[in-house]
Amino acid sequence: MADTQKTAIVTVAKLPKSSDWAVTINRNCTLDPYDRRNSMKIIHTVWLGVLAVAAGSAWAQSAAPTDAQIAAIVVTANQVDIDAGRLATSMSQAKDVKEFAQRMITDHGGVNKTATELVQKLHVTPESNATSESLQQGGDQNLAALMKLKDGAFDRAYIDHEVAYHQSVIEALDKTLIPGARNEELKALLVKVRPAFVAHLEHAKQLQASLGKRGE
Amino acid sequence: MIAFSRIGRRQLMTWVCGVVLVGVLIAGGAFSMLSDANAAPGTYVVTIENMRFSPDALTVQRGDRVVWINKDLFPHTATADTKAFDSRSIEPSASWSYVARKRGEYAYGCALHPTMKARLTVR
């Protein structure tokens, strides 16, 4: 594993507002998707890193993200998962994995539709920022890694990633996005979508357990 | 004057008794109508929001109508485990109505989101 991954340690000394949590991020650049024991932990750390680095560094001087930045993060976070879902519906051979992927496309699409309508109504233009860009980059890396896989290996890597991704987004919602949102309607939308991320996480974990049994 | 007043009082008493009797009759009629309304099929609403059915346990009488309203941002279903009823996809802000005709205990959930579970009892 050590040979296949390049590890950069980023230490965020002081985070704004809601946090005094110093974070050390292992940012894994070349992920070996075959090593399942470590990959789960690494994927989660990467996503957590993506969300935490930006939360910490990008806004170190200007405190919490602005609503425009939060809007961009929300839209990108959903879009990244829609893209992964699209790949999985075409690549996976397993009915339950394909159904889960379709669910991600539909549900995150529904959230993005509402989020887009809200920002238009509020006259907020989503503002690209370090977190949204990192999310996009992480999503692209995930797609590139998944495209090299097929069958059971693809399913496991996709679902492992979904578990880690949803965990990270829930954490970001709780620590950065919900506390940071200034507009009440934007905050309410974030609160409203949280249970969907939690349910998706549980669904992904169920599939992960089921795929694990199939693999043995 | 006194005699007139006595007659007046008697008339008044009769009138009051009449009014009370009519009142009782009206109230009785209204009550019986109310009882009929209770016996007639009712409509119950189950809200689907935040990835949950609310209430998550509902008891109705046979013939009652249950309406599921989806207040989430994406589709859900109300699908009995036994498939005794199945709404199929209920779009956001849409609803699905079902008349519960057969007695029983029905565990149901959203076919799209396996974590969403609830129960409908038909008496």
HADDOCK unambig.tbl for C-alpha pairs under 7 A between the chains (distance, minus, plus):
assign (segid A and resid 106 and name CA) (segid B and resid 74 and name CA) 6.78 0.50 0.50
assign (segid A and resid 107 and name CA) (segid B and resid 74 and name CA) 5.27 0.50 0.50
assign (segid A and resid 110 and name CA) (segid B and resid 73 and name CA) 5.35 0.50 0.50
assign (segid A and resid 110 and name CA) (segid B and resid 74 and name CA) 5.20 0.50 0.50
assign (segid A and resid 111 and name CA) (segid B and resid 73 and name CA) 5.98 0.50 0.50
assign (segid A and resid 192 and name CA) (segid B and resid 50 and name CA) 6.38 0.50 0.50
assign (segid A and resid 195 and name CA) (segid B and resid 50 and name CA) 5.52 0.50 0.50
assign (segid A and resid 195 and name CA) (segid B and resid 51 and name CA) 6.16 0.50 0.50
assign (segid A and resid 196 and name CA) (segid B and resid 50 and name CA) 6.79 0.50 0.50
assign (segid A and resid 196 and name CA) (segid B and resid 51 and name CA) 6.16 0.50 0.50
assign (segid A and resid 199 and name CA) (segid B and resid 115 and name CA) 6.24 0.50 0.50
assign (segid A and resid 203 and name CA) (segid B and resid 114 and name CA) 6.62 0.50 0.50
assign (segid A and resid 203 and name CA) (segid B and resid 115 and name CA) 6.79 0.50 0.50
